[in-house]
Amino acid sequence: MITKNPYQDNRHTSLRTLAMPADSNPSGDIFGGWLMSQMDIAGGFYARQLSKSRVVTVAVEAMTFHLPVFVGDEVSCYCETERLGRTSIAVHVETWVRRDQLSDDSIKVTEAVYTYVAIDEDRKPIPIKKPES
Ligand SMILES: CCCCCCCCCCCCCCCC(=O)SCCNC(=O)CCNC(=O)[C@H](O)C(C)(C)COP(=O)(O)OP(=O)(O)OC[C@H]1O[C@@H](n2cnc3c(N)ncnc32)[C@H](O)[C@@H]1OP(=O)(O)O
């Protein structure tokens, strides 16, 4: 199902890459684990930028694979803050793919909520400064 990608304006783009043959299973579908890894990196960039500190992933919730990803798909991960805690940030990550390079049509394939914790040099949680509104 092709729908309008609400993130098309690139505001929340945290990662864009290409699904390669080495990322696929013998049937030609892209491994879910590869996608989860890309989404973790995307959410990590987002959380790091927001917290201005090193972050580690503490939990992944509500992982849903809506549709398969194929070799050659342009894969984009988009991030939004789901919840900002004292030392943690929950990031809603959506993954959309584009198959036809000549079209702007995109398909939402995966979404999940990744939670990151800001840490110091001793790997201890540290408070995240609230962004000024
Ligand atoms: C331009 C330059 C570029 C530089 C280039 C940099 C690249 C940058 C991008 C790459 C980004 C890669 C992103 C991947 C990052 C990993 O892959 S990290 C590897 C996998 N993760 C780990 O190894 C983490 C292992 N776990 C831990 O070390 C400890 O559990 C933690 C995370 C430090 C937490 O320690 P803790 O003592 O449990 O802390 P605690 O005070 O109880 O809880 C801290 C917070 O976590 C929350 N929390 C704890 N458990 C949970 C849970 N199960 N669910 C939800 N929240 C939880 C608590 O509620 C609390 O939140 P707040 O209420 O403070 O907001």
The ligand as an SDF file (V2000), in Angstrom:
LIG
                    3D

 65 67  0  0  0  0  0  0  0  0999 V2000
   29.0150   13.9700   14.6190 C   0  0  0  0  0  0  0  0  0  0  0  0
   29.7560   12.9170   15.4290 C   0  0  0  0  0  0  0  0  0  0  0  0
   29.2040   11.5360   15.3720 C   0  0  0  0  0  0  0  0  0  0  0  0
   29.6730   10.6620   16.4500 C   0  0  0  0  0  0  0  0  0  0  0  0
   29.1920    9.2540   16.2600 C   0  0  0  0  0  0  0  0  0  0  0  0
   28.2560    8.8660   17.3260 C   0  0  0  0  0  0  0  0  0  0  0  0
   27.2900    7.9470   16.7950 C   0  0  0  0  0  0  0  0  0  0  0  0
   26.0430    7.9340   17.6460 C   0  0  0  0  0  0  0  0  0  0  0  0
   24.9420    7.2160   16.9840 C   0  0  0  0  0  0  0  0  0  0  0  0
   25.0610    5.7630   17.1160 C   0  0  0  0  0  0  0  0  0  0  0  0
   24.0840    5.3150   18.1400 C   0  0  0  0  0  0  0  0  0  0  0  0
   24.1130    3.8660   18.2640 C   0  0  0  0  0  0  0  0  0  0  0  0
   23.0290    3.4610   19.2260 C   0  0  0  0  0  0  0  0  0  0  0  0
   23.2170    2.0680   19.5940 C   0  0  0  0  0  0  0  0  0  0  0  0
   23.6200    1.9970   21.0670 C   0  0  0  0  0  0  0  0  0  0  0  0
   23.8010    0.6370   21.5510 C   0  0  0  0  0  0  0  0  0  0  0  0
   23.7650   -0.3470   20.7820 O   0  0  0  0  0  0  0  0  0  0  0  0
   24.2680    0.4340   23.0990 S   0  0  0  0  0  0  0  0  0  0  0  0
   24.4800   -1.3070   23.3190 C   0  0  0  0  0  0  0  0  0  0  0  0
   23.2860   -1.9760   23.9170 C   0  0  0  0  0  0  0  0  0  0  0  0
   22.9180   -1.4040   25.1670 N   0  0  0  0  0  0  0  0  0  0  0  0
   23.6500   -1.5880   26.3100 C   0  0  0  0  0  0  0  0  0  0  0  0
   24.7000   -2.2070   26.3360 O   0  0  0  0  0  0  0  0  0  0  0  0
   23.0850   -0.9720   27.5570 C   0  0  0  0  0  0  0  0  0  0  0  0
   23.2500   -1.9180   28.7470 C   0  0  0  0  0  0  0  0  0  0  0  0
   22.5230   -1.4120   29.9130 N   0  0  0  0  0  0  0  0  0  0  0  0
   23.0980   -0.5300   30.7830 C   0  0  0  0  0  0  0  0  0  0  0  0
   24.2810   -0.1810   30.6760 O   0  0  0  0  0  0  0  0  0  0  0  0
   22.2460   -0.0040   31.9110 C   0  0  0  0  0  0  0  0  0  0  0  0
   21.0680   -0.8000   32.0300 O   0  0  0  0  0  0  0  0  0  0  0  0
   21.7910    1.4840   31.6580 C   0  0  0  0  0  0  0  0  0  0  0  0
   21.1620    1.6650   30.2840 C   0  0  0  0  0  0  0  0  0  0  0  0
   23.0090    2.4070   31.7820 C   0  0  0  0  0  0  0  0  0  0  0  0
   20.7440    1.8860   32.6920 C   0  0  0  0  0  0  0  0  0  0  0  0
   21.3050    1.6800   33.9320 O   0  0  0  0  0  0  0  0  0  0  0  0
   20.3440    1.5090   35.2410 P   0  0  0  0  0  0  0  0  0  0  0  0
   21.2060    1.4190   36.4180 O   0  0  0  0  0  0  0  0  0  0  0  0
   19.3580    0.4430   34.9400 O   0  0  0  0  0  0  0  0  0  0  0  0
   19.6440    2.9090   35.2520 O   0  0  0  0  0  0  0  0  0  0  0  0
   18.2880    3.3630   35.9450 P   0  0  0  0  0  0  0  0  0  0  0  0
   18.6740    4.5860   36.7400 O   0  0  0  0  0  0  0  0  0  0  0  0
   17.5670    2.2580   36.6410 O   0  0  0  0  0  0  0  0  0  0  0  0
   17.3940    3.7790   34.6890 O   0  0  0  0  0  0  0  0  0  0  0  0
   17.8280    4.7990   33.8400 C   0  0  0  0  0  0  0  0  0  0  0  0
   16.6840    5.1510   32.9210 C   0  0  0  0  0  0  0  0  0  0  0  0
   16.4240    4.0460   32.0630 O   0  0  0  0  0  0  0  0  0  0  0  0
   15.0300    3.7280   32.1300 C   0  0  0  0  0  0  0  0  0  0  0  0
   14.9010    2.2840   31.9270 N   0  0  0  0  0  0  0  0  0  0  0  0
   15.5730    1.3150   32.5500 C   0  0  0  0  0  0  0  0  0  0  0  0
   15.1800    0.1050   32.0860 N   0  0  0  0  0  0  0  0  0  0  0  0
   14.2370    0.3530   31.1420 C   0  0  0  0  0  0  0  0  0  0  0  0
   13.4390   -0.4800   30.3140 C   0  0  0  0  0  0  0  0  0  0  0  0
   13.5200   -1.8090   30.3330 N   0  0  0  0  0  0  0  0  0  0  0  0
   12.5770    0.1070   29.4620 N   0  0  0  0  0  0  0  0  0  0  0  0
   12.4620    1.4630   29.3980 C   0  0  0  0  0  0  0  0  0  0  0  0
   13.1940    2.3110   30.1680 N   0  0  0  0  0  0  0  0  0  0  0  0
   14.0640    1.7430   31.0370 C   0  0  0  0  0  0  0  0  0  0  0  0
   14.5900    4.1660   33.5130 C   0  0  0  0  0  0  0  0  0  0  0  0
   13.1810    4.3500   33.5510 O   0  0  0  0  0  0  0  0  0  0  0  0
   15.3690    5.4530   33.6430 C   0  0  0  0  0  0  0  0  0  0  0  0
   14.7190    6.4720   32.8930 O   0  0  0  0  0  0  0  0  0  0  0  0
   14.3750    7.9510   33.5290 P   0  0  0  0  0  0  0  0  0  0  0  0
   13.2150    7.7720   34.4210 O   0  0  0  0  0  0  0  0  0  0  0  0
   15.6070    8.4380   34.2370 O   0  0  0  0  0  0  0  0  0  0  0  0
   14.0920    8.7970   32.3340 O   0  0  0  0  0  0  0  0  0  0  0  0
  1  2  1  0
  2  3  1  0
  3  4  1  0
  4  5  1  0
  5  6  1  0
  6  7  1  0
  7  8  1  0
  8  9  1  0
  9 10  1  0
 10 11  1  0
 11 12  1  0
 12 13  1  0
 13 14  1  0
 14 15  1  0
 15 16  1  0
 16 17  2  0
 16 18  1  0
 18 19  1  0
 19 20  1  0
 20 21  1  0
 21 22  1  0
 22 23  2  0
 22 24  1  0
 24 25  1  0
 25 26  1  0
 26 27  1  0
 27 28  2  0
 27 29  1  0
 29 30  1  0
 29 31  1  0
 31 32  1  0
 31 33  1  0
 31 34  1  0
 34 35  1  0
 35 36  1  0
 36 37  2  0
 36 38  1  0
 36 39  1  0
 39 40  1  0
 40 41  2  0
 40 42  1  0
 40 43  1  0
 43 44  1  0
 44 45  1  0
 45 46  1  0
 45 60  1  0
 46 47  1  0
 47 48  1  0
 47 58  1  0
 48 49  1  0
 48 57  1  0
 49 50  2  0
 50 51  1  0
 51 52  1  0
 51 57  2  0
 52 53  1  0
 52 54  2  0
 54 55  1  0
 55 56  2  0
 56 57  1  0
 58 59  1  0
 58 60  1  0
 60 61  1  0
 61 62  1  0
 62 63  2  0
 62 64  1  0
 62 65  1  0
M  END
$$$$
